[in-house]
Amino acid sequence: MLKTLITSLVACGLCAPHIAHAETAEEFYRGKQVTVKVGFPPGSGYDLAGRLVARHIGVHIAGNPTIIVQNVVGAGSLTLANQMYRTAPRDGTALALVSNAVAATPLLSPSTAQFDPRQFNWIGSNAPEIDVVVASNQAPHQTINDLQSKTLIVGASGLGGAIFDLPQMSNALLGTKFQIIAGYDGAAKIFLAIQRGELQGISGIGWSSVKASQLSEIKSGRLRVLAQFGWKKHAELPDVPLFDKSKDEIDYQAVKFMYARMQYGRPFLMPPETPQDRVRAMREAFKATMKDKDLLAQAERFEFEIDPISGEELDELTKEIMATPPAAVARLREILDLTKEK
């Protein structure tokens, strides 16, 4: 009888299905294709950032997947952010580069931001950003004080992007007199409009974007950097003044909220529910890419800053933004004419 029982147990064991081992991130990515989606048009500063990372990150991802770039243009990258939250693959093959304003938009414009930024898997950013005001030498503005006494006609895409939101905010809280002409498809088109004399400048554009595409115009004097936003001057702009801080507490919190976006730089993220081992693999790959000697050489050639921000740091920054006092958010919604939204 014992012999029969042993025989039965052995037979049962032989018939039992093999227990599948959990697939590692390296095994998953081997032979796969990862799409880096960029929420801005080709030729923009964000596009440069996306393609620079895409060119080098593949060798640092466990399994060495193929990397391709896709531009998903619309609403200052909100189209892409909504796509990443709602419909993008959650298996680790989708990586997106979005605006530094994305995390703040659900508070300011909940009807257009169909996502909770705390649910994204933030991967990292190349560096914090400093936004500046750039004017044509044909404009009568010579100093930051002129921005507060004379109208400067600036171009923008639309609500949600720094080149619209920052000048709108600074008009209300910092005393500037920007006249904002919206509807331009990215900074490259705005700079062309400045050259044609349609516009006088641009406000709220990242200094790194200016360096990447307009450095020769700055050096020639055809474009001038008149002011910078933020709490601390960029090391390369020691003589360019900052706007004064608001003395009203609610207004100060509102300005702080708007300036927080600059800490995101050009952030990469993955959709919610992406397996965490693949998120960790992508975060580690991003950190390694920021140290890649070939990337660093190209970044130097393109005047592209590298001072990396980790995905974990972006997670914490997102939590801080979402905890902004409601009164400050309400003040900004009024300034940006968003009070009619639900």
C-alpha positions in Angstrom: 0.0 0.0 0.0 2.9 2.4 0.8 4.4 1.6 -2.5 1.2 2.4 -4.3 0.9 5.8 -2.4 4.5 6.7 -3.3 3.9 5.7 -6.9 0.7 7.9 -7.0 2.5 10.9 -5.5 5.4 10.6 -8.0 3.0 10.4 -10.9 1.0 13.4 -9.6 4.2 15.4 -9.3 5.2 14.5 -12.9 1.8 15.5 -14.1 1.8 18.8 -12.2 2.5 21.9 -14.3 5.8 23.6 -13.9 5.7 26.6 -11.6 6.6 29.6 -13.9 9.3 31.9 -12.5 8.6 35.6 -12.4 9.9 37.4 -15.5 12.7 39.9 -14.7 12.9 43.3 -16.2 15.9 42.3 -18.2 14.0 39.3 -19.6 11.0 41.5 -20.4 12.9 44.2 -22.2 15.1 41.8 -24.3 13.9 42.1 -27.9 11.3 44.7 -27.0 10.7 48.2 -28.4 10.4 51.2 -26.1 8.7 54.3 -27.5 9.8 57.7 -26.1 6.9 60.0 -26.7 7.6 63.7 -26.8 4.8 66.1 -26.1 6.2 68.9 -28.3 7.0 69.4 -32.0 10.2 68.5 -33.7 12.9 71.1 -33.2 11.8 72.3 -29.8 14.0 72.2 -26.7 11.9 69.4 -25.3 12.3 67.4 -28.6 16.1 67.8 -28.3 15.9 66.5 -24.7 13.8 63.6 -25.7 16.0 62.6 -28.7 19.2 63.0 -26.7 18.0 60.7 -24.0 16.5 58.2 -26.5 19.8 58.0 -28.4 21.6 56.8 -25.3 19.3 55.2 -22.8 18.8 51.9 -24.6 22.2 50.5 -23.7 21.5 51.3 -20.0 18.1 49.5 -19.8 18.4 45.9 -18.7 17.7 43.8 -21.8 18.8 46.6 -24.2 15.5 47.2 -26.0 15.2 49.2 -29.2 14.3 52.8 -28.6 12.2 54.9 -31.0 10.9 58.5 -30.7 7.4 59.7 -31.4 6.1 63.3 -31.2 2.6 63.6 -29.7 1.9 67.3 -30.1 -1.1 69.1 -28.5 -2.1 71.4 -25.6 1.4 72.0 -24.3 1.9 68.2 -23.8 -1.4 67.7 -22.0 -2.6 65.5 -24.9 0.3 63.2 -24.2 -0.1 63.3 -20.4 -3.8 62.3 -20.8 -2.8 59.6 -23.2 -0.2 58.2 -20.8 -2.7 58.1 -18.0 -5.6 56.6 -19.9 -4.6 54.6 -22.9 -0.8 54.1 -23.1 0.6 50.6 -22.6 1.3 49.8 -18.9 3.8 47.1 -19.5 7.0 49.3 -19.4 7.3 50.0 -23.2 5.9 53.6 -23.0 8.1 56.5 -21.7 7.0 60.1 -22.1 8.6 63.5 -21.9 6.0 66.1 -20.8 5.9 69.8 -19.9 7.1 70.8 -16.4 3.6 72.2 -15.9 1.9 68.8 -16.1 1.9 68.1 -12.4 0.3 71.4 -11.6 -2.4 71.3 -14.3 -4.9 69.1 -12.5 -5.3 71.8 -9.8 -5.4 74.7 -12.2 -7.4 73.1 -15.0 -9.1 69.9 -13.9 -11.3 69.7 -17.0 -8.3 69.5 -19.3 -6.0 67.3 -17.1 -7.6 63.9 -16.9 -5.1 62.4 -14.5 -3.7 62.4 -11.0 0.0 63.3 -11.3 0.7 61.4 -8.1 -0.2 58.2 -10.0 2.4 58.6 -12.7 5.8 56.8 -12.3 8.2 59.7 -12.6 11.5 58.6 -14.1 13.8 61.7 -13.9 14.8 64.9 -15.5 18.0 66.3 -17.0 18.2 69.4 -14.8 16.0 72.1 -13.0 15.0 74.8 -15.4 15.3 78.6 -15.1 12.7 80.5 -17.2 13.6 83.8 -18.7 12.2 86.8 -20.6 13.8 87.3 -24.0 13.1 90.4 -26.1 14.1 91.5 -29.6 16.6 94.4 -29.8 13.9 96.1 -31.8 11.7 96.3 -28.7 12.1 99.5 -26.5 12.7 97.4 -23.4 16.2 97.5 -21.9 15.7 96.5 -18.3 13.4 94.5 -16.0 11.8 97.8 -15.0 10.8 98.4 -18.6 8.8 95.2 -18.4 6.8 96.7 -15.6 6.2 100.1 -17.3 5.9 99.3 -21.1 3.9 96.6 -22.9 5.9 93.8 -24.4 4.1 91.7 -27.0 5.0 88.1 -26.4 4.0 84.8 -28.1 2.6 81.7 -26.5 1.0 78.4 -27.4 -1.8 78.3 -24.9 -2.9 77.7 -21.4 -0.8 75.1 -19.5 2.5 76.0 -20.9 5.0 78.2 -19.1 5.2 80.7 -21.9 1.5 81.5 -21.4 1.0 80.9 -17.7 4.1 82.7 -16.3 3.5 86.0 -18.1 -0.2 85.9 -17.3 0.7 85.2 -13.6 3.5 87.9 -13.5 1.1 90.5 -15.0 -1.2 90.0 -12.0 1.3 89.4 -9.2 4.6 90.9 -10.3 3.5 94.0 -12.1 4.6 93.2 -15.6 2.8 94.4 -18.8 3.0 91.5 -21.2 0.6 91.3 -24.0 0.2 87.6 -24.8 -0.6 86.5 -28.3 -1.5 82.8 -28.1 -1.8 80.1 -30.8 1.8 79.6 -31.8 2.9 76.0 -32.3 6.0 75.9 -30.1 8.9 78.2 -29.3 10.6 77.7 -32.7 7.6 79.4 -34.4 7.6 82.2 -31.8 11.2 83.0 -32.5 10.5 83.1 -36.2 7.7 85.5 -35.5 10.1 87.7 -33.5 12.5 87.7 -36.4 9.7 88.8 -38.7 8.7 91.6 -36.3 5.3 90.0 -35.5 6.3 89.7 -31.8 8.6 91.5 -29.5 9.6 88.6 -27.3 8.8 85.5 -25.3 8.3 85.2 -21.6 8.7 82.0 -19.4 10.9 80.1 -21.8 13.6 77.9 -20.3 17.1 79.3 -20.5 18.4 75.9 -21.8 16.0 76.1 -24.7 17.2 79.6 -25.5 20.8 78.4 -25.5 20.1 75.4 -27.6 18.3 77.3 -30.4 19.1 81.0 -30.1 22.6 81.3 -28.6 24.0 83.0 -31.7 21.1 85.5 -31.6 21.9 86.3 -27.9 25.6 86.7 -28.6 25.0 89.0 -31.6 22.7 91.2 -29.5 19.7 90.6 -31.7 18.0 89.0 -28.7 18.3 90.2 -25.1 17.6 88.3 -21.8 15.9 90.9 -19.6 14.7 89.0 -16.6 14.5 85.6 -15.0 11.8 83.9 -12.9 12.5 81.9 -9.7 14.2 82.3 -6.3 17.8 81.9 -7.5 19.7 83.2 -10.5 21.1 80.8 -13.0 24.9 80.6 -12.7 25.2 81.6 -16.3 23.0 84.7 -15.9 24.5 86.6 -12.9 23.7 90.0 -14.3 20.1 89.2 -15.3 17.7 90.3 -12.4 15.0 88.2 -10.8 11.5 89.6 -10.3 10.8 90.7 -6.7 8.8 88.4 -4.5 5.2 89.2 -3.6 4.7 90.4 0.0 1.1 89.1 0.2 1.1 85.6 1.7 -1.5 84.1 -0.7 0.1 85.7 -3.7 3.5 84.4 -2.5 2.1 80.9 -2.3 0.7 81.3 -5.8 4.0 82.5 -7.2 5.7 79.6 -5.3 3.3 77.2 -7.0 4.1 78.5 -10.4 7.9 78.5 -9.8 7.7 74.9 -8.6 7.3 73.7 -12.2 10.8 74.9 -13.0 12.2 72.2 -10.6 10.8 69.6 -12.9 13.0 70.7 -15.8 12.1 68.4 -18.7 10.5 65.4 -16.9 10.1 61.8 -18.1 7.4 59.6 -16.8 5.7 56.2 -17.3 2.0 55.4 -17.0 0.3 54.3 -13.7 0.3 50.6 -12.9 3.6 50.0 -14.8 5.3 47.0 -13.0 7.6 48.5 -10.4 10.6 46.4 -11.3 10.4 47.9 -14.8 10.0 51.4 -13.3 13.1 50.8 -11.2 15.0 49.5 -14.2 14.0 52.7 -16.2 15.0 55.0 -13.3 18.4 53.3 -13.0 18.8 53.5 -16.7 18.0 57.2 -16.7 20.5 57.9 -14.0 23.2 56.0 -15.9 22.3 57.8 -19.1 22.9 61.1 -17.3 26.4 60.0 -16.7 27.0 58.5 -20.2 30.2 60.1 -21.6 28.8 60.2 -25.1 25.6 61.9 -23.9 27.6 64.4 -21.9 29.7 65.2 -24.9 26.6 65.8 -27.0 25.0 67.8 -24.2 28.0 70.1 -24.0 27.9 70.6 -27.8 24.2 71.5 -27.7 24.5 73.7 -24.6 22.2 71.3 -22.9 22.4 71.3 -19.1 22.9 68.1 -17.1 22.2 68.3 -13.4 19.9 65.3 -12.9 16.8 65.1 -10.8 15.7 61.6 -9.8 12.3 60.1 -10.2 12.0 59.8 -6.5 12.6 63.5 -6.1 10.0 64.3 -8.7 7.6 62.0 -6.7 8.1 64.2 -3.6 7.8 67.5 -5.6 4.5 66.3 -7.0 3.1 65.6 -3.6 4.2 69.1 -2.4 2.5 70.8 -5.4 -0.8 68.9 -4.8 -0.7 70.1 -1.2 -0.7 73.8 -2.2 -3.2 75.9 -0.1 -6.6 76.0 -1.9 -6.6 79.8 -1.6 -3.4 80.1 -3.6 -4.8 77.7 -6.2 -8.0 79.7 -6.4 -6.0 82.9 -6.9 -4.2 81.5 -9.8 -7.3 80.0 -11.3 -8.8 83.5 -11.3 -5.7 85.0 -12.8 -5.6 82.4 -15.6 -9.3 82.8 -16.2 -10.1 79.3 -15.1 -12.8 80.0 -12.6 -15.6 78.9 -15.0 -14.2 75.4 -15.1 -15.6 72.7 -12.9 
